[in-house]
Amino acid sequence: MPNFLSQARMVPRVALLSTRAPRNPTKAWEVYWSRVQHTGAGGEVLWDSASDTEWNQYGGPIREHMDLTLPVIDVGCGNGTFTRRLAEVFPLALGVDVARSAVDRAEQESTGIARTRYRTIDFTTAGTGAALRSEYGPVNVFVRGVLHVLRKEQQRALARNLADLVGTTGRVLLTETNFRGNPLAYLQSLGASPGNIPQQLERAIAGIPVPGRFGARERSAAFPARDWHVAAEGPVTIEAVTMTSGGPTAIPGYFAMLRRNP
Ligand SMILES: C[S@@+](CC[C@H](N)C(=O)[O-])C[C@H]1O[C@@H](n2cnc3c(N)ncnc32)[C@H](O)[C@@H]1O
């Protein structure tokens, strides 16, 4: 079947599923996380492959650019998979998420793991960065898979909070999905076909805000050059859970290591 026909045949199901997602993004994330039963490689959460291969891509930039004596904040931490990884490297890893249920889950999954803490915070709220800065001092920040689900003005609001938070000593490592095709092609790349949408993908379509792409262009709009210096950037592979045969689902991604201009 030609590809455009195959994509067209997915439209009714995708459209129906997407009408189920709550319109308020905070509510949508809360409802999504409150329904999650299983996380990790065999779980229900699309982006939670908990893969060593993906994490290993970040080790070099973290060691090269970040002050490892500072704490790190994992913004939009979800169930804390990456917060726990960060706690192996930094003296303290604070995971924050807009969804209380995500934070509850992260705390539960981090029981007995040293140097992790969690808080429920909307990182697009003005003043958040300054408030955390007064508590923790300058910190490093890790952001995975959050900016691409925010609207443009929310991305800018989040970036302003990060500027207050990192000062001139902390660094921001962001890593985001950056699929450049149309949304139906994206779903196909994740294993969807007419009559078959993997359940992790169905949950996302029916539950959370529609993702966009986030690459160098989107980064420079959200983190303007007058405020931010790009110390490193490039392609990465974001790994989602296994949805078809053959292991974790590879998604083209973009990473950037940023520092605030003095
Ligand atoms: C795609 S998930 C990525 C989770 C985690 N970073 C990971 O890679 O496993 C996006 C996360 O961002 C959180 N989030 C969305 N908007 C947010 C906001 N305004 N402030 C804080 N967290 C937010 C969601 O609740 C969700 O857990």
Ligand as a Chemical Component Dictionary entry (heavy atoms), coordinates in Angstrom:
data_LIG
# 
_chem_comp.id                   LIG 
_chem_comp.type                 NON-POLYMER 
_chem_comp.pdbx_formal_charge   0 
_chem_comp.three_letter_code    LIG 
# 
loop_
_chem_comp_atom.comp_id 
_chem_comp_atom.atom_id 
_chem_comp_atom.alt_atom_id 
_chem_comp_atom.type_symbol 
_chem_comp_atom.charge 
_chem_comp_atom.model_Cartn_x 
_chem_comp_atom.model_Cartn_y 
_chem_comp_atom.model_Cartn_z 
_chem_comp_atom.pdbx_ordinal 
LIG C1  C1  C 0  7.812  12.925 27.868 1  
LIG S1  S1  S 1  7.829  13.008 29.597 2  
LIG C2  C2  C 0  9.576  12.839 29.964 3  
LIG C3  C3  C 0  9.825  12.386 31.378 4  
LIG C4  C4  C 0  11.301 12.265 31.772 5  
LIG N1  N1  N 0  12.032 13.496 31.544 6  
LIG C5  C5  C 0  11.955 11.130 31.031 7  
LIG O1  O1  O 0  12.659 11.408 30.054 8  
LIG O2  O2  O -1 11.750 9.972  31.417 9  
LIG C6  C6  C 0  7.521  14.724 29.929 10 
LIG C7  C7  C 0  7.400  15.022 31.413 11 
LIG O3  O3  O 0  7.340  16.429 31.607 12 
LIG C8  C8  C 0  6.397  16.711 32.624 13 
LIG N2  N2  N 0  5.958  18.099 32.419 14 
LIG C9  C9  C 0  5.165  18.581 31.420 15 
LIG N3  N3  N 0  4.978  19.899 31.570 16 
LIG C10 C10 C 0  5.689  20.273 32.662 17 
LIG C11 C11 C 0  5.873  21.520 33.341 18 
LIG N4  N4  N 0  5.273  22.639 32.903 19 
LIG N5  N5  N 0  6.645  21.541 34.453 20 
LIG C12 C12 C 0  7.226  20.405 34.918 21 
LIG N6  N6  N 0  7.060  19.192 34.323 22 
LIG C13 C13 C 0  6.313  19.130 33.215 23 
LIG C14 C14 C 0  5.310  15.663 32.405 24 
LIG O4  O4  O 0  4.505  15.451 33.534 25 
LIG C15 C15 C 0  6.155  14.434 32.046 26 
LIG O5  O5  O 0  6.480  13.685 33.172 27 
# 
loop_
_chem_comp_bond.comp_id 
_chem_comp_bond.atom_id_1 
_chem_comp_bond.atom_id_2 
_chem_comp_bond.value_order 
_chem_comp_bond.pdbx_ordinal 
LIG C1  S1  SING 1  
LIG S1  C2  SING 2  
LIG S1  C6  SING 3  
LIG C2  C3  SING 4  
LIG C3  C4  SING 5  
LIG C4  N1  SING 6  
LIG C4  C5  SING 7  
LIG C5  O1  DOUB 8  
LIG C5  O2  SING 9  
LIG C6  C7  SING 10 
LIG C7  O3  SING 11 
LIG C7  C15 SING 12 
LIG O3  C8  SING 13 
LIG C8  N2  SING 14 
LIG C8  C14 SING 15 
LIG N2  C9  SING 16 
LIG N2  C13 SING 17 
LIG C9  N3  DOUB 18 
LIG N3  C10 SING 19 
LIG C10 C11 SING 20 
LIG C10 C13 DOUB 21 
LIG C11 N4  SING 22 
LIG C11 N5  DOUB 23 
LIG N5  C12 SING 24 
LIG C12 N6  DOUB 25 
LIG N6  C13 SING 26 
LIG C14 O4  SING 27 
LIG C14 C15 SING 28 
LIG C15 O5  SING 29 
# 
